[in-house]
Amino acid sequence: MGRQAVEYIADLHDRSHNAVTPAHAVDVNELRTALLRPPPTGPTNFAAVLNTFAAAVSTSTATVSATAFDHIPTGALYTAALAAFLAQGVNPFTGLAVHAPLLVALEEGVLRWLCREFGLPDTAGGLITTGGSAAGLTALVAARTHCLGHQLASGTWYATAHTHHSLDKAAHIAGLPAHARRVVPVDSAQRMDLTAANTMIDADRAAGRHPFLIIGNAGSTGTGTIDPLAGIADVAARRGLWFHVDGAYGGAFQLTDRGRDRLVGIERADSIVVDPHKGLSLPYGTGVLLVARRDVLHATYASSSPYLDDATDPQLPDYSAHGIELTREFRGLRLWLPLHVHGTHQFRAALDEKLDLAHAAYRDLAADPHLHVPYTPDLTVVTFRPRHGSTRHLLDQIHATSPVALSSTRIDGADLIRLCVLSHRSHAEHVDQALAVIHAAARTTPPAG
Ligand SMILES: *Cc1c(COP(=O)(O)O)cnc(C)c1O
């Protein structure tokens, strides 16, 4: 069974480099009906079960494709998939350090390395979560608890309209009313307007409210734009707000020289979210929260119960006291194993390559007279629209004629196509393939009627 499973994944990953679409001919309606049925009472042969799974996979979006440039692509590193298999085969309990101290140390080693990469102080710590949404929620509740205590009603928080909707969801879950959210205006480059932020905070304070949190984007999802993080750090420091940085997409570029230059100020954050299942090409289910003060996480989430062992290891954190979960998947191995097998240099080099590829794509698209390319990319998202004609039509045309996957967004009332280069599988040949398809489609897109 193991051999069949590994062969299937190895074959899928091999084919992903050539950007071919799956060859399976699947009757979707028939398979959906079969899959919605309850499981059988007796056994089924493993190969048959694997076949059914593979058929369902072949109708799904190919996130492991080298020409996936839509949304925030990720590559699902093969070594991370092996790590997930090993971790779940062993199934250690890492909610309390005492049950698997050296495996907690393994996970903590990865988090400490990330804290150092981001320039956080010695008091820093973190948690590996299921993704950016869970990490953001964990941070927001810590900020709320630390800054507001139980006085939720008067708290206000500040972020631009480009801030990811998962943080609005987090605020909702955290019991903050919708009117506590302040939309800070952006400048023409779509970055937070710091003067406006100061004015809004001062006005709220004068009105008796409690401004407590300001969020900076370290690469917005729509355009990959970085807010002025050092300026936001100043605003937060002067007015006593918690400074959260959402680097779910862009945080990983801190591993590169150019990224570190562009993200300057991030080292002053109270909390940072970075999604290894985006920028480090890991499989879905891997997000990271880093905080400047791990004692604040502990004060927010620590709890005890007579049925839990209370012996703690003074050297190591109890991750159940850093977040929502008690029993948790051993996610650390998914980072640790690839980081050791490949070495950190390969991750840095892969991210550097993406910065080069995105910049080359930007120059190439900007030179096309049929296209308008409104923003210079800070990271690896390039946005464009046809000078004449419909953005939707152009995107449909691209998807109808090639396996290249792009997505769209709306900024300042204009529909834009997004090309996001991030997967470790995507190289110059794949970006060139996308550019050729885009140019060809742009030439034939009719003016809007
Ligand atoms: C993807 C994303 C999130 C949400 O992360 P998930 O891992 O999808 O839960 C938050 N912020 C930004 C900027 C993102 O790109």
The ligand as an SDF file (V2000), in Angstrom:
LIG
                    3D

 15 15  0  0  0  0  0  0  0  0999 V2000
   -3.7730   33.4170    2.4560 C   0  0  0  0  0  0  0  0  0  0  0  0
   -3.7340   34.5970    3.3170 C   0  0  0  0  0  0  0  0  0  0  0  0
   -4.2860   34.5850    4.5970 C   0  0  0  0  0  0  0  0  0  0  0  0
   -5.0750   33.4090    5.1310 C   0  0  0  0  0  0  0  0  0  0  0  0
   -4.2470   32.3130    5.2740 O   0  0  0  0  0  0  0  0  0  0  0  0
   -4.8110   30.8080    5.1200 P   0  0  0  0  0  0  0  0  0  0  0  0
   -3.5650   30.0110    5.2530 O   0  0  0  0  0  0  0  0  0  0  0  0
   -5.4440   30.7340    3.7660 O   0  0  0  0  0  0  0  0  0  0  0  0
   -5.7670   30.5630    6.2060 O   0  0  0  0  0  0  0  0  0  0  0  0
   -4.1280   35.7100    5.3830 C   0  0  0  0  0  0  0  0  0  0  0  0
   -3.4790   36.7890    4.9160 N   0  0  0  0  0  0  0  0  0  0  0  0
   -2.9360   36.8400    3.6870 C   0  0  0  0  0  0  0  0  0  0  0  0
   -2.2120   38.0740    3.2530 C   0  0  0  0  0  0  0  0  0  0  0  0
   -3.0460   35.7590    2.8370 C   0  0  0  0  0  0  0  0  0  0  0  0
   -2.5300   35.8150    1.6100 O   0  0  0  0  0  0  0  0  0  0  0  0
  1  2  1  0
  2  3  1  0
  2 14  2  0
  3  4  1  0
  3 10  2  0
  4  5  1  0
  5  6  1  0
  6  7  2  0
  6  8  1  0
  6  9  1  0
 10 11  1  0
 11 12  2  0
 12 13  1  0
 12 14  1  0
 14 15  1  0
M  END
$$$$
